[in-house]
Amino acid sequence: MLTYWTLFGGGDGVVMSSIIDKFNQERPLGDGVGIRRQRVPWDQYYDRLFTALTGDAAPDMAIMHGSLLRRFSDVLVNPMQHLDAGLEDQYLASHSDMVTINGEAQALPMDFHPAGIYYNKTIFEEAGLDPESPPSNWEEFKAAGDAIVSETDNHAWVPTPYQDGVGSYRAWSSWVKQAGGELFNDDYSEPLFNNEVGREMTQTFYDMTGDWGWAEQTSEENWGNRVFQNGNLGMVTNGTWYVNVMRELDDFEWGFFKPYVAPGHEQNAAWADGHTVILPQSADRNDRKTRLAAEAANWITTQNPEWGTEAGHLPAGREINESGALEEAEIYDKTLSKFLEMAEAEEYFFHPQWPQGDPNDESNWSWLVDVWAHNSEPDEAIQGAEQTINNAIGN
């Protein structure tokens, strides 16, 4: 029996559970090979996984975000050593790049889960906007936000429904890149965002809850999620996973558009991270079991189109993408087709893959929430952020 840790809850948790049930019913690696899945809640997952990785007590397989692979490359097995086909033979090149650190695969890629903008069509109509023609540039986005505020009693936009730092970074970093700014150097060992573009985007966040009155000056957890689901927020940036939340809202007329609406837009760019399946090193696991773990991870990541059609993510498996299954999904026209177009145009950039430190630690990005809530002035906040990130990555 192979042990497998996951962190998925909600809609994608249900899908992952069904995938493992299918594996255990069909036994694609033989009657004696099954998977014992253990789900650890998101807020506890990485603390427990990191402890297990460093204490030689890790499972045979585990989910890890692509952004953490560089940090833990010393304790991971290269799965390609145990598979017969090459990485790029089985996975899309963009996903293969995510798991390749210093020329070596650190995991098998499972998906991309980039961010875009979800919007309320009813509010668009109320504001005098065309609900079938969402903003496609900064001028249209600014006009839409202003119209929502002036013509309705609703809020315009928030960078994250959760009022969290990491979520704010998704929107802010996408805009910095779209306007031609830099975030980090090539090996993620140095922050570069304290520049003219970075400061301009930070000031824009500040103005939205200041002079423009687009949303409340609040750091209240889940504020944006609450008001969006209550029908009092026009637009919100969030990832692929949010589609399952939207599908469960009865009578909620919603749409989705690409996030290329930065002020000073020069190029299309959208934040993305991805789920991967790692094989932690283990002195107690023999070569046969390690090969079986690699083959099971390969099956999970290449044979299950429902990870896209039902969970809403962009599957990494080449066969899945070429099968036509995604095009038949209920959510294809609404979200998947746009996410796929962005992938095919190579418009995604990775969440920082720091050599040390945790890029998903809220304390690294809470300065963006402070700017949004007007607890900090923009210049002061970005100066402090540069020092915070340098400390996090050991500079």
Disulfide bonds with the S-S distance in Angstrom:
none
